[in-house]
Amino acid sequence: MIDTIIVSGGNIQSDFALDFLKKTINETGREHLCLIAADRGMDFFIETAEAAGIRPDIAVGDFDSLSEKGRHYLERSMEHTSMEAAHHLEIYRLKPEKDDSDTQSAAVLAMKRGRKNIAILGATGSRLDHVMANLGLLSLGRNYGANITLLDACNYITLVESGTRLERTGQFGKYVSFFPVGGDVDGLTLRGFKYPLDGYRLTAADSGLTVSNEIQDEWAEVQYERGSLLMIMSRD
């Protein structure tokens, strides 16, 4: 069950993000869920989520890309000049010259506080360098013993453990693709898929083989012997 949602400054589809927040809050309970705004992700909370009564618990970043309205909101929160702004928002202002991204800093903060199941919105977009950095957070999460998932309106991206079972009626989208991360994936077996595999060695050079698969049975299962496997569920 998701215990943390980070909203980053990438491509945020407001309707999808707001619906995801509401659904997760209903399933988890607001008291058990930590909401973090990573830099420009604060603008989403101010412009969209706050009208639905959803506010972040923590703001992290150098805030160099934050809107003027967002900066003013943070200033009011730090000064505690109004009860509305001073709703126990924790603010971690980072130096612009730093060794990691705002989103990574937010994820590390959450994991150091014991958070184990983190969803990140706004982690995709046209800045492919940022997308690649955010994909690296999936492996970083594994190092901390946490599961990190990147989501947008069309994609659900995460690392999957061997033995993972996927229910067809509960999948994010029609297509399921797999990619090796940090080296080959040995002994990859896919059962219950339209295109099954049995003990295959998946490499980066031939990962086109595992693109756009589909769950065919009621349940599908992913198994492998060695490596790190990335799964992307896609809606379009």
Residue pairs with C-beta under 8 A, 6 or more apart in sequence:
1 27
1 28
1 117
2 24
2 27
2 28
2 33
2 117
2 118
2 119
3 28
3 32
3 33
3 34
3 115
3 116
3 117
3 118
4 33
4 34
4 35
4 36
4 110
4 115
4 117
4 118
4 119
5 20
5 21
5 24
5 33
5 34
5 35
5 36
5 118
5 119
5 120
5 121
6 36
6 37
6 38
6 41
6 103
6 106
6 107
6 110
6 118
6 119
6 120
6 121
7 17
7 35
7 36
7 37
7 38
7 41
7 42
7 44
7 45
7 56
7 120
7 121
7 122
8 38
8 39
8 40
8 41
8 102
8 103
8 106
8 120
8 121
8 122
8 123
8 134
9 38
9 39
9 40
9 41
9 43
9 61
9 65
9 102
9 103
9 122
10 122
10 123
10 124
10 125
10 127
10 130
10 131
10 134
11 122
11 124
11 125
11 126
11 152
12 41
12 44
12 121
12 122
13 152
13 153
14 44
14 47
14 48
15 153
16 152
16 153
17 44
17 48
17 49
17 121
17 122
18 48
18 49
18 52
18 54
20 119
20 121
20 151
21 35
21 49
21 52
21 54
22 52
22 54
24 33
24 119
25 33
25 54
34 57
34 58
34 110
34 113
34 115
35 45
35 54
35 55
35 56
35 57
35 58
36 56
36 57
36 58
36 59
36 60
36 106
36 109
36 110
37 44
37 45
37 56
37 58
37 59
37 60
37 61
38 60
38 61
38 102
38 103
38 105
38 106
38 122
39 60
39 61
39 62
39 63
39 64
39 65
39 66
39 102
39 103
40 61
40 65
40 66
40 67
40 70
40 122
41 121
41 122
42 56
42 59
42 61
42 63
42 66
42 70
42 73
42 74
43 66
43 67
43 69
43 70
44 121
44 122
45 54
45 55
45 56
46 67
46 69
46 70
46 73
47 69
49 55
55 87
55 89
56 89
57 88
57 89
57 90
58 89
58 90
58 91
58 92
58 106
58 109
59 74
59 77
59 89
59 90
59 91
59 92
60 92
60 94
60 102
60 105
60 106
60 109
61 92
61 93
61 94
61 102
61 105
61 106
62 93
62 94
62 95
62 96
62 98
62 102
63 70
63 71
63 74
63 93
64 96
66 74
73 85
74 91
76 82
76 85
76 86
77 85
77 86
77 87
77 89
77 91
78 91
80 86
92 105
92 109
94 102
94 105
98 105
100 108
101 130
101 133
101 134
103 120
103 123
103 130
103 133
103 134
103 137
104 133
104 137
104 140
107 118
107 120
107 137
107 140
107 141
107 148
108 140
108 144
110 118
110 146
111 118
111 141
111 144
111 146
115 146
116 145
116 146
116 147
117 146
117 147
118 141
118 146
118 147
118 148
118 149
119 148
119 149
119 150
119 151
120 134
120 137
120 148
120 149
120 150
120 151
121 151
121 152
122 152
123 130
123 131
123 134
123 137
123 150
123 151
123 152
124 131
124 134
124 150
124 152
124 155
125 131
134 150
135 150
135 157
135 230
137 148
137 150
138 148
138 150
138 157
138 158
138 159
138 181
138 230
139 159
139 181
139 182
139 228
140 148
141 147
141 148
141 159
142 159
142 228
147 158
147 159
148 158
148 159
149 156
149 157
149 158
150 156
150 157
150 158
151 157
153 235
154 173
154 234
154 235
154 236
155 172
155 173
155 232
155 233
155 234
155 235
156 172
156 173
156 232
156 233
156 234
157 230
157 231
157 232
157 233
158 230
158 231
159 181
159 228
159 229
159 230
159 231
160 178
160 222
160 229
160 230
160 231
162 222
162 223
162 224
162 225
162 229
163 221
163 222
163 223
164 221
164 222
164 231
165 219
165 220
165 221
165 222
166 176
166 192
166 215
166 219
166 220
166 221
166 222
167 218
167 219
168 215
168 216
168 217
168 218
168 219
168 220
169 218
171 215
171 233
172 233
172 234
172 235
173 233
173 234
173 235
173 236
174 214
174 234
174 235
175 212
175 213
175 214
175 233
175 234
175 235
176 193
176 213
176 214
176 215
176 220
176 231
176 232
176 233
176 234
177 210
177 211
177 212
177 213
177 231
177 232
177 233
177 234
178 185
178 188
178 190
178 202
178 207
178 210
178 213
178 222
178 229
178 230
178 231
178 232
179 202
179 204
179 207
179 210
179 229
179 230
179 232
180 202
180 203
180 204
180 207
180 227
180 228
180 229
180 230
181 227
181 228
181 229
181 230
182 227
182 228
183 227
183 228
184 201
184 202
184 203
184 204
184 226
184 227
185 201
185 202
185 224
185 226
185 227
185 228
185 229
186 201
186 224
186 225
186 226
186 227
187 199
187 200
187 201
187 223
187 224
187 225
187 226
188 197
188 199
188 200
188 201
188 202
188 210
188 222
188 223
188 224
188 229
189 196
189 197
189 198
189 199
189 200
189 221
189 222
189 223
189 224
190 196
190 197
190 210
190 213
190 220
190 221
190 222
191 217
191 220
191 221
191 223
192 215
192 216
192 217
192 218
192 219
192 220
192 221
193 213
193 214
193 215
193 216
193 220
194 213
194 214
194 215
194 216
195 213
195 214
197 210
200 209
202 209
202 210
202 227
202 229
212 234
222 229
222 231
